Amino acid sequence: MSGESAGTFIATKGHGRFTEFAEAVRKHRYVGLCYDAARVGKTLSARRYAHWDSAGPSIEAWNGRRDGRQKKINAALERSRTVFHTPFVARCAT
């Protein structure tokens, strides 16, 4: 997927559990770690929860100035309390 939307999102039972988890983490001010087998939907659920398909491109292209053309996205980001981040993982040669 390489950071792009994969089409129509289907809210599964697993996504519902992810949302419950994220809301509990937010409510109780914990740091949460979400893990499971590969390809069960963790990243897609997190992207959906953080509204990353609309916010991500705006943040990544941000040049340090507020752009009047992006008022809707900027307003949503100002209200948001969620960040989506996937760290780059590199293997060091030994």
QUIJOCOR-V471146 format. One record per residue. RES is the residue in three letters. SS is DSSP state (helix for helix, strand for strand, loop for the rest). PHI is phi as a letter, one per 30 degrees, with the letter a starting at -180 (NA if undefined). OMEGA is omega in whole degrees, 0 to 359 (* if undefined). Layout:
((RES,SS,PHI,OMEGA) (RES,SS,PHI,OMEGA))
//
This chain:
((MET,loop,NA,176) (SER,loop,h,174) (GLY,loop,i,180) (GLU,loop,c,179) (SER,loop,d,182) (ALA,loop,c,179) (GLY,loop,j,183) (THR,loop,d,179) (PHE,loop,d,177) (ILE,loop,c,180) (ALA,loop,d,181) (THR,loop,c,175) (LYS,helix,d,178) (GLY,helix,d,177) (HIS,helix,d,177) (GLY,helix,d,178) (ARG,helix,d,177) (PHE,helix,d,180) (THR,helix,d,176) (GLU,helix,e,179) (PHE,helix,e,182) (ALA,helix,d,178) (GLU,helix,d,178) (ALA,helix,d,178) (VAL,helix,d,180) (ARG,helix,d,183) (LYS,helix,d,185) (HIS,helix,c,178) (ARG,loop,h,176) (TYR,loop,c,167) (VAL,loop,c,184) (GLY,loop,c,176) (LEU,loop,b,181) (CYS,loop,c,179) (TYR,loop,b,179) (ASP,loop,a,178) (ALA,loop,d,179) (ALA,loop,d,173) (ARG,loop,i,175) (VAL,loop,c,175) (GLY,loop,j,181) (LYS,helix,d,183) (THR,helix,d,179) (LEU,helix,d,178) (SER,helix,d,180) (ALA,helix,d,177) (ARG,helix,d,180) (ARG,helix,d,181) (TYR,helix,d,182) (ALA,loop,d,183) (HIS,loop,h,188) (TRP,helix,d,181) (ASP,helix,d,176) (SER,helix,c,184) (ALA,helix,d,186) (GLY,helix,e,181) (PRO,helix,d,179) (SER,helix,d,180) (ILE,helix,d,182) (GLU,helix,d,180) (ALA,loop,c,185) (TRP,loop,d,182) (ASN,loop,c,179) (GLY,loop,j,179) (ARG,loop,c,174) (ARG,loop,d,183) (ASP,loop,c,181) (GLY,helix,d,180) (ARG,helix,d,183) (GLN,helix,c,185) (LYS,helix,e,181) (LYS,helix,d,179) (ILE,helix,d,179) (ASN,helix,d,179) (ALA,helix,d,178) (ALA,helix,d,179) (LEU,helix,d,179) (GLU,helix,d,179) (ARG,helix,d,187) (SER,loop,d,175) (ARG,loop,b,185) (THR,loop,b,176) (VAL,loop,b,176) (PHE,loop,c,180) (HIS,loop,b,173) (THR,loop,c,182) (PRO,loop,d,175) (PHE,loop,d,179) (VAL,loop,c,180) (ALA,loop,b,178) (ARG,loop,c,179) (CYS,loop,d,177) (ALA,loop,d,180) (THR,loop,c,*))
//
